[in-house]
């Protein structure tokens, strides 16, 4: 059996251990500390310096705390992109609210602005009130159509919480993903552009929001000499050790993005003559994906094989791939909730596959992946 080719591995830059050692040397091994503060400042600077960032234990925690601050209550509607990981939607249910799922548009695979407006109008008619928040997702690093989404959101005065978990470093019209909405979440899970082993962050628009996030994330302890609590809090802060990893990763973030884009370019070159294969692509110069995962669509009628046949062929060669996210409105836990769409996300899920995309892929690894596709194509 050949060596395993993984979908998306973490890659250390070399200075992570220095920051971790400092945490041990100074005995800052608890949540909070100099690395946490430094990591937050590094992220704020990277995103342009106008936002306030609080490092947390996960991107899911970030969405949860963002929704709390947007006033989401039991029974409220929260609009969410359907083609995404379940962590985008789960925090809606943490708060007893109702997810309303929106289909994708075919250009970016992200939230369809037309379906978004349709959903808002119909939910107002059904419930008598506006949805409390909108959660678009920048899928696999591809920016959503934020001008159109924000125009609808602003017209109806509904706040936006961007799920930029996969999109650190991606830009739309020169503006970083994660800086458009009132809030945004980032993720530093082990397979993301950069990692803190596990972790995330909430991007806030004001210092007050950041202070509130920090308060809620540290068990909502009131200012008192004893432990006093007037609100429900959460144990959501990032550890100083994990933040040290993040500080080291920030030093190589742009290199990681450049490498993932280079991997994507190589796949396109090697597969350009294979029939029935298309890629998730920047629609035009306004979109600058970090290409976190190179994702393809297989047209079975043209290619002669389907997504599952290709996935199994990859698995037989010890290559990890992954189908696109199964839309939330098709998930058993969410199937009873409203969905507004035309089948775009279902087709993407049925025919889409994510290819190995991490920075340590060698040219030989990429050729091995491509070879499986070409061999399957030649048989049909």
One Martini backbone bead per residue (centre of mass of N, CA, C, O) as a GRO file, in nm:
protein
  380
    1UNK     BB    1   0.095   0.038   0.024
    2UNK     BB    2   0.068   0.350  -0.012
    3UNK     BB    3   0.100   0.645   0.094
    4UNK     BB    4  -0.079   0.867   0.252
    5UNK     BB    5  -0.323   1.100   0.131
    6UNK     BB    6  -0.430   1.387   0.254
    7UNK     BB    7  -0.649   1.642   0.250
    8UNK     BB    8  -0.573   1.830   0.537
    9UNK     BB    9  -0.285   1.947   0.668
   10UNK     BB   10  -0.089   2.047   0.894
   11UNK     BB   11   0.164   2.326   0.905
   12UNK     BB   12   0.464   2.409   1.016
   13UNK     BB   13   0.696   2.695   1.039
   14UNK     BB   14   0.902   2.686   1.328
   15UNK     BB   15   0.789   2.907   1.570
   16UNK     BB   16   0.585   2.772   1.764
   17UNK     BB   17   0.775   2.666   1.997
   18UNK     BB   18   0.861   2.939   2.104
   19UNK     BB   19   0.583   3.027   2.215
   20UNK     BB   20   0.539   2.778   2.392
   21UNK     BB   21   0.791   2.806   2.569
   22UNK     BB   22   0.712   3.077   2.691
   23UNK     BB   23   0.467   2.965   2.841
   24UNK     BB   24   0.634   2.776   3.024
   25UNK     BB   25   0.847   2.976   3.137
   26UNK     BB   26   0.591   3.169   3.256
   27UNK     BB   27   0.331   2.987   3.332
   28UNK     BB   28   0.130   3.018   3.066
   29UNK     BB   29  -0.112   2.745   3.068
   30UNK     BB   30  -0.364   2.904   3.050
   31UNK     BB   31  -0.616   3.069   2.995
   32UNK     BB   32  -0.480   3.306   2.874
   33UNK     BB   33  -0.244   3.554   2.770
   34UNK     BB   34   0.008   3.666   2.568
   35UNK     BB   35  -0.068   3.488   2.320
   36UNK     BB   36  -0.358   3.571   2.299
   37UNK     BB   37  -0.313   3.872   2.264
   38UNK     BB   38  -0.121   3.845   2.018
   39UNK     BB   39  -0.310   3.689   1.828
   40UNK     BB   40  -0.530   3.902   1.813
   41UNK     BB   41  -0.347   4.126   1.696
   42UNK     BB   42  -0.259   3.976   1.444
   43UNK     BB   43  -0.543   3.949   1.324
   44UNK     BB   44  -0.621   4.245   1.318
   45UNK     BB   45  -0.392   4.334   1.131
   46UNK     BB   46  -0.454   4.149   0.893
   47UNK     BB   47  -0.767   4.271   0.864
   48UNK     BB   48  -0.686   4.608   0.912
   49UNK     BB   49  -0.770   4.721   1.226
   50UNK     BB   50  -1.109   4.753   1.257
   51UNK     BB   51  -1.122   4.504   1.429
   52UNK     BB   52  -1.234   4.277   1.689
   53UNK     BB   53  -1.061   4.006   1.861
   54UNK     BB   54  -1.162   3.678   1.987
   55UNK     BB   55  -1.028   3.408   2.128
   56UNK     BB   56  -1.125   3.063   2.087
   57UNK     BB   57  -1.210   2.718   2.093
   58UNK     BB   58  -1.406   2.791   1.838
   59UNK     BB   59  -1.615   2.856   1.577
   60UNK     BB   60  -1.875   2.773   1.717
   61UNK     BB   61  -1.846   2.964   1.957
   62UNK     BB   62  -1.856   3.219   1.788
   63UNK     BB   63  -2.142   3.191   1.680
   64UNK     BB   64  -2.283   3.174   1.950
   65UNK     BB   65  -2.190   3.457   2.062
   66UNK     BB   66  -2.301   3.621   1.827
   67UNK     BB   67  -2.603   3.544   1.860
   68UNK     BB   68  -2.639   3.649   2.143
   69UNK     BB   69  -2.567   3.955   2.063
   70UNK     BB   70  -2.821   3.950   1.851
   71UNK     BB   71  -3.075   3.833   2.026
   72UNK     BB   72  -3.125   3.537   2.024
   73UNK     BB   73  -3.424   3.345   2.055
   74UNK     BB   74  -3.663   3.153   2.119
   75UNK     BB   75  -3.823   3.113   1.794
   76UNK     BB   76  -3.634   3.228   1.615
   77UNK     BB   77  -3.502   3.334   1.316
   78UNK     BB   78  -3.225   3.186   1.122
   79UNK     BB   79  -3.020   3.242   0.860
   80UNK     BB   80  -2.882   2.972   0.648
   81UNK     BB   81  -2.667   2.805   0.491
   82UNK     BB   82  -2.680   2.483   0.356
   83UNK     BB   83  -2.389   2.470   0.229
   84UNK     BB   84  -2.245   2.311   0.504
   85UNK     BB   85  -2.146   2.284   0.808
   86UNK     BB   86  -2.306   2.220   1.107
   87UNK     BB   87  -2.168   2.456   1.273
   88UNK     BB   88  -2.343   2.686   1.146
   89UNK     BB   89  -2.629   2.570   1.285
   90UNK     BB   90  -2.617   2.464   1.580
   91UNK     BB   91  -2.628   2.740   1.747
   92UNK     BB   92  -2.923   2.794   1.690
   93UNK     BB   93  -3.020   2.553   1.873
   94UNK     BB   94  -2.892   2.633   2.140
   95UNK     BB   95  -3.117   2.888   2.143
   96UNK     BB   96  -3.402   2.782   2.017
   97UNK     BB   97  -3.391   2.827   1.727
   98UNK     BB   98  -3.466   2.871   1.369
   99UNK     BB   99  -3.368   2.738   1.088
  100UNK     BB  100  -3.305   2.893   0.762
  101UNK     BB  101  -3.259   2.767   0.445
  102UNK     BB  102  -3.015   2.835   0.182
  103UNK     BB  103  -2.928   2.828  -0.121
  104UNK     BB  104  -2.728   2.810  -0.390
  105UNK     BB  105  -2.512   2.946  -0.614
  106UNK     BB  106  -2.317   2.860  -0.901
  107UNK     BB  107  -2.059   3.047  -0.882
  108UNK     BB  108  -1.974   2.989  -0.550
  109UNK     BB  109  -2.183   2.804  -0.363
  110UNK     BB  110  -2.343   3.020  -0.221
  111UNK     BB  111  -2.552   3.231  -0.113
  112UNK     BB  112  -2.862   3.322  -0.237
  113UNK     BB  113  -2.991   3.635  -0.267
  114UNK     BB  114  -3.274   3.572  -0.377
  115UNK     BB  115  -3.351   3.357  -0.165
  116UNK     BB  116  -3.313   3.539   0.075
  117UNK     BB  117  -3.542   3.740   0.016
  118UNK     BB  118  -3.768   3.536   0.002
  119UNK     BB  119  -3.739   3.432   0.292
  120UNK     BB  120  -3.792   3.693   0.443
  121UNK     BB  121  -4.077   3.748   0.338
  122UNK     BB  122  -4.207   3.474   0.424
  123UNK     BB  123  -4.136   3.486   0.730
  124UNK     BB  124  -4.296   3.739   0.789
  125UNK     BB  125  -4.570   3.617   0.708
  126UNK     BB  126  -4.561   3.369   0.906
  127UNK     BB  127  -4.445   3.524   1.191
  128UNK     BB  128  -4.435   3.862   1.198
  129UNK     BB  129  -4.111   3.851   1.166
  130UNK     BB  130  -3.789   3.891   1.158
  131UNK     BB  131  -3.506   3.782   1.122
  132UNK     BB  132  -3.212   3.799   1.333
  133UNK     BB  133  -3.019   3.648   1.115
  134UNK     BB  134  -2.723   3.605   0.895
  135UNK     BB  135  -2.548   3.303   0.751
  136UNK     BB  136  -2.285   3.317   0.568
  137UNK     BB  137  -2.063   3.125   0.350
  138UNK     BB  138  -1.715   3.058   0.276
  139UNK     BB  139  -1.665   2.815   0.065
  140UNK     BB  140  -1.352   2.687   0.062
  141UNK     BB  141  -1.279   3.019   0.044
  142UNK     BB  142  -1.522   3.132  -0.108
  143UNK     BB  143  -1.665   3.407  -0.175
  144UNK     BB  144  -1.933   3.565  -0.134
  145UNK     BB  145  -2.199   3.777  -0.236
  146UNK     BB  146  -2.174   4.048  -0.044
  147UNK     BB  147  -2.318   4.282  -0.175
  148UNK     BB  148  -2.596   4.141  -0.205
  149UNK     BB  149  -2.633   4.046   0.085
  150UNK     BB  150  -2.599   4.327   0.225
  151UNK     BB  151  -2.829   4.471   0.081
  152UNK     BB  152  -3.053   4.299   0.196
  153UNK     BB  153  -2.985   4.322   0.497
  154UNK     BB  154  -3.001   4.637   0.514
  155UNK     BB  155  -3.290   4.674   0.410
  156UNK     BB  156  -3.400   4.478   0.660
  157UNK     BB  157  -3.228   4.498   0.918
  158UNK     BB  158  -3.012   4.246   0.917
  159UNK     BB  159  -2.777   4.081   1.060
  160UNK     BB  160  -2.436   3.973   1.003
  161UNK     BB  161  -2.281   3.637   1.016
  162UNK     BB  162  -1.986   3.528   0.929
  163UNK     BB  163  -1.858   3.231   0.777
  164UNK     BB  164  -1.487   3.222   0.790
  165UNK     BB  165  -1.349   2.940   0.856
  166UNK     BB  166  -1.233   2.895   0.535
  167UNK     BB  167  -1.137   3.233   0.473
  168UNK     BB  168  -0.859   3.306   0.547
  169UNK     BB  169  -0.748   3.557   0.308
  170UNK     BB  170  -0.991   3.618   0.170
  171UNK     BB  171  -1.143   3.811  -0.109
  172UNK     BB  172  -1.371   4.096  -0.167
  173UNK     BB  173  -1.294   4.361  -0.330
  174UNK     BB  174  -1.027   4.371  -0.126
  175UNK     BB  175  -1.188   4.235   0.110
  176UNK     BB  176  -1.201   4.067   0.385
  177UNK     BB  177  -1.308   3.802   0.504
  178UNK     BB  178  -1.486   3.889   0.808
  179UNK     BB  179  -1.562   4.231   0.748
  180UNK     BB  180  -1.881   4.277   0.682
  181UNK     BB  181  -2.009   4.210   0.937
  182UNK     BB  182  -2.083   4.233   1.264
  183UNK     BB  183  -1.990   3.933   1.242
  184UNK     BB  184  -1.730   3.670   1.279
  185UNK     BB  185  -1.589   3.358   1.194
  186UNK     BB  186  -1.314   3.156   1.298
  187UNK     BB  187  -1.079   2.887   1.211
  188UNK     BB  188  -0.821   2.647   1.380
  189UNK     BB  189  -0.826   2.387   1.281
  190UNK     BB  190  -0.622   2.129   1.167
  191UNK     BB  191  -0.737   2.187   0.844
  192UNK     BB  192  -0.664   2.470   0.814
  193UNK     BB  193  -0.475   2.723   0.713
  194UNK     BB  194  -0.465   2.756   1.021
  195UNK     BB  195  -0.344   2.651   1.350
  196UNK     BB  196  -0.433   2.555   1.717
  197UNK     BB  197  -0.550   2.261   1.677
  198UNK     BB  198  -0.775   2.427   1.833
  199UNK     BB  199  -1.005   2.685   1.721
  200UNK     BB  200  -1.101   3.041   1.738
  201UNK     BB  201  -1.303   3.338   1.630
  202UNK     BB  202  -1.431   3.664   1.701
  203UNK     BB  203  -1.555   3.912   1.494
  204UNK     BB  204  -1.571   4.254   1.577
  205UNK     BB  205  -1.692   4.594   1.553
  206UNK     BB  206  -1.654   4.639   1.867
  207UNK     BB  207  -1.539   4.675   2.185
  208UNK     BB  208  -1.797   4.591   2.331
  209UNK     BB  209  -1.824   4.317   2.190
  210UNK     BB  210  -1.553   4.206   2.283
  211UNK     BB  211  -1.605   4.229   2.586
  212UNK     BB  212  -1.855   4.046   2.587
  213UNK     BB  213  -1.718   3.796   2.476
  214UNK     BB  214  -1.511   3.761   2.703
  215UNK     BB  215  -1.716   3.735   2.929
  216UNK     BB  216  -1.877   3.486   2.821
  217UNK     BB  217  -1.609   3.300   2.778
  218UNK     BB  218  -1.555   3.348   3.116
  219UNK     BB  219  -1.834   3.273   3.276
  220UNK     BB  220  -1.959   3.548   3.351
  221UNK     BB  221  -1.788   3.725   3.549
  222UNK     BB  222  -1.817   3.938   3.779
  223UNK     BB  223  -1.726   4.232   3.942
  224UNK     BB  224  -1.572   4.059   4.203
  225UNK     BB  225  -1.413   3.903   4.474
  226UNK     BB  226  -1.617   3.700   4.394
  227UNK     BB  227  -1.823   3.458   4.268
  228UNK     BB  228  -2.024   3.618   4.019
  229UNK     BB  229  -2.355   3.567   3.849
  230UNK     BB  230  -2.586   3.720   3.597
  231UNK     BB  231  -2.492   3.522   3.372
  232UNK     BB  232  -2.451   3.311   3.124
  233UNK     BB  233  -2.171   3.110   3.068
  234UNK     BB  234  -1.846   3.021   2.909
  235UNK     BB  235  -1.584   2.782   2.807
  236UNK     BB  236  -1.420   2.961   2.529
  237UNK     BB  237  -1.127   2.993   2.568
  238UNK     BB  238  -0.810   3.021   2.472
  239UNK     BB  239  -0.512   2.896   2.501
  240UNK     BB  240  -0.184   2.992   2.537
  241UNK     BB  241  -0.064   2.754   2.380
  242UNK     BB  242  -0.241   2.759   2.124
  243UNK     BB  243  -0.174   3.056   2.059
  244UNK     BB  244   0.123   2.999   1.997
  245UNK     BB  245   0.070   2.851   1.741
  246UNK     BB  246  -0.078   3.086   1.599
  247UNK     BB  247   0.161   3.283   1.591
  248UNK     BB  248   0.335   3.104   1.409
  249UNK     BB  249   0.125   3.080   1.174
  250UNK     BB  250   0.109   3.383   1.094
  251UNK     BB  251   0.402   3.380   0.958
  252UNK     BB  252   0.268   3.159   0.720
  253UNK     BB  253  -0.002   3.232   0.588
  254UNK     BB  254   0.073   3.336   0.302
  255UNK     BB  255   0.217   3.075   0.222
  256UNK     BB  256  -0.027   2.885   0.245
  257UNK     BB  257  -0.200   3.026   0.036
  258UNK     BB  258  -0.004   3.006  -0.203
  259UNK     BB  259   0.011   2.694  -0.203
  260UNK     BB  260  -0.291   2.633  -0.248
  261UNK     BB  261  -0.305   2.781  -0.516
  262UNK     BB  262  -0.090   2.610  -0.655
  263UNK     BB  263  -0.236   2.342  -0.634
  264UNK     BB  264  -0.482   2.428  -0.798
  265UNK     BB  265  -0.327   2.493  -1.061
  266UNK     BB  266  -0.218   2.206  -1.108
  267UNK     BB  267  -0.483   2.060  -1.137
  268UNK     BB  268  -0.584   2.220  -1.381
  269UNK     BB  269  -0.358   2.142  -1.572
  270UNK     BB  270  -0.384   1.821  -1.551
  271UNK     BB  271  -0.728   1.840  -1.609
  272UNK     BB  272  -0.807   2.006  -1.876
  273UNK     BB  273  -0.856   1.724  -2.067
  274UNK     BB  274  -1.075   1.622  -1.878
  275UNK     BB  275  -1.378   1.511  -1.898
  276UNK     BB  276  -1.623   1.638  -1.666
  277UNK     BB  277  -1.434   1.863  -1.526
  278UNK     BB  278  -1.480   2.094  -1.255
  279UNK     BB  279  -1.437   2.406  -1.078
  280UNK     BB  280  -1.396   2.594  -0.821
  281UNK     BB  281  -1.432   2.947  -0.901
  282UNK     BB  282  -1.349   3.249  -0.972
  283UNK     BB  283  -1.567   3.449  -1.135
  284UNK     BB  284  -1.373   3.700  -1.074
  285UNK     BB  285  -1.169   3.964  -0.967
  286UNK     BB  286  -1.340   4.000  -0.693
  287UNK     BB  287  -1.232   3.709  -0.641
  288UNK     BB  288  -1.024   3.564  -0.352
  289UNK     BB  289  -0.932   3.268  -0.297
  290UNK     BB  290  -0.751   3.046  -0.082
  291UNK     BB  291  -0.791   2.746  -0.155
  292UNK     BB  292  -0.827   2.538   0.071
  293UNK     BB  293  -1.011   2.361  -0.127
  294UNK     BB  294  -1.007   2.155  -0.387
  295UNK     BB  295  -1.296   2.159  -0.606
  296UNK     BB  296  -1.509   1.928  -0.776
  297UNK     BB  297  -1.698   1.848  -1.074
  298UNK     BB  298  -1.897   1.575  -1.187
  299UNK     BB  299  -1.997   1.469  -1.509
  300UNK     BB  300  -2.118   1.166  -1.580
  301UNK     BB  301  -2.195   1.191  -1.887
  302UNK     BB  302  -1.895   1.281  -1.963
  303UNK     BB  303  -1.691   1.113  -1.780
  304UNK     BB  304  -1.819   0.808  -1.692
  305UNK     BB  305  -1.835   0.906  -1.388
  306UNK     BB  306  -1.872   0.938  -1.048
  307UNK     BB  307  -1.812   1.052  -0.741
  308UNK     BB  308  -1.810   0.773  -0.593
  309UNK     BB  309  -1.616   0.629  -0.782
  310UNK     BB  310  -1.382   0.821  -0.728
  311UNK     BB  311  -1.360   0.795  -0.423
  312UNK     BB  312  -1.304   0.484  -0.426
  313UNK     BB  313  -1.051   0.499  -0.601
  314UNK     BB  314  -0.892   0.667  -0.400
  315UNK     BB  315  -0.912   0.477  -0.156
  316UNK     BB  316  -0.761   0.238  -0.300
  317UNK     BB  317  -0.496   0.457  -0.306
  318UNK     BB  318  -0.474   0.613  -0.032
  319UNK     BB  319  -0.690   0.861  -0.077
  320UNK     BB  320  -0.813   1.153   0.050
  321UNK     BB  321  -1.150   1.239   0.031
  322UNK     BB  322  -1.449   1.463  -0.019
  323UNK     BB  323  -1.745   1.541  -0.007
  324UNK     BB  324  -1.947   1.760  -0.014
  325UNK     BB  325  -2.150   1.911   0.167
  326UNK     BB  326  -2.426   1.827   0.323
  327UNK     BB  327  -2.704   1.962   0.327
  328UNK     BB  328  -2.897   2.070   0.586
  329UNK     BB  329  -3.188   2.001   0.457
  330UNK     BB  330  -3.086   1.677   0.449
  331UNK     BB  331  -3.068   1.653   0.743
  332UNK     BB  332  -3.224   1.491   0.992
  333UNK     BB  333  -3.207   1.732   1.210
  334UNK     BB  334  -3.317   1.962   0.967
  335UNK     BB  335  -3.566   1.874   0.772
  336UNK     BB  336  -3.809   2.054   0.917
  337UNK     BB  337  -3.693   2.303   0.801
  338UNK     BB  338  -3.670   2.566   0.620
  339UNK     BB  339  -3.649   2.591   0.250
  340UNK     BB  340  -3.464   2.781  -0.007
  341UNK     BB  341  -3.486   2.651  -0.345
  342UNK     BB  342  -3.348   2.468  -0.668
  343UNK     BB  343  -3.102   2.233  -0.626
  344UNK     BB  344  -2.801   2.318  -0.623
  345UNK     BB  345  -2.679   2.182  -0.365
  346UNK     BB  346  -2.757   1.892  -0.442
  347UNK     BB  347  -2.580   1.874  -0.696
  348UNK     BB  348  -2.313   1.935  -0.562
  349UNK     BB  349  -2.315   1.694  -0.369
  350UNK     BB  350  -2.348   1.465  -0.584
  351UNK     BB  351  -2.074   1.584  -0.770
  352UNK     BB  352  -1.873   1.653  -0.533
  353UNK     BB  353  -1.506   1.701  -0.472
  354UNK     BB  354  -1.239   1.685  -0.247
  355UNK     BB  355  -0.903   1.754  -0.265
  356UNK     BB  356  -0.597   1.744  -0.199
  357UNK     BB  357  -0.449   2.070  -0.033
  358UNK     BB  358  -0.190   2.080   0.113
  359UNK     BB  359   0.133   2.221   0.155
  360UNK     BB  360   0.285   1.916   0.150
  361UNK     BB  361   0.240   1.864  -0.131
  362UNK     BB  362   0.355   1.701  -0.390
  363UNK     BB  363   0.387   1.647  -0.718
  364UNK     BB  364   0.351   1.341  -0.688
  365UNK     BB  365   0.085   1.353  -0.536
  366UNK     BB  366  -0.078   1.499  -0.752
  367UNK     BB  367  -0.026   1.287  -0.977
  368UNK     BB  368  -0.167   1.059  -0.825
  369UNK     BB  369  -0.445   1.183  -0.819
  370UNK     BB  370  -0.472   1.236  -1.123
  371UNK     BB  371  -0.430   0.940  -1.215
  372UNK     BB  372  -0.702   0.833  -1.118
  373UNK     BB  373  -0.877   1.007  -1.304
  374UNK     BB  374  -0.751   0.924  -1.577
  375UNK     BB  375  -0.803   0.621  -1.552
  376UNK     BB  376  -1.111   0.640  -1.524
  377UNK     BB  377  -1.156   0.791  -1.792
  378UNK     BB  378  -1.021   0.570  -1.988
  379UNK     BB  379  -1.260   0.351  -1.921
  380UNK     BB  380  -1.498   0.556  -2.073
   0.00000   0.00000   0.00000
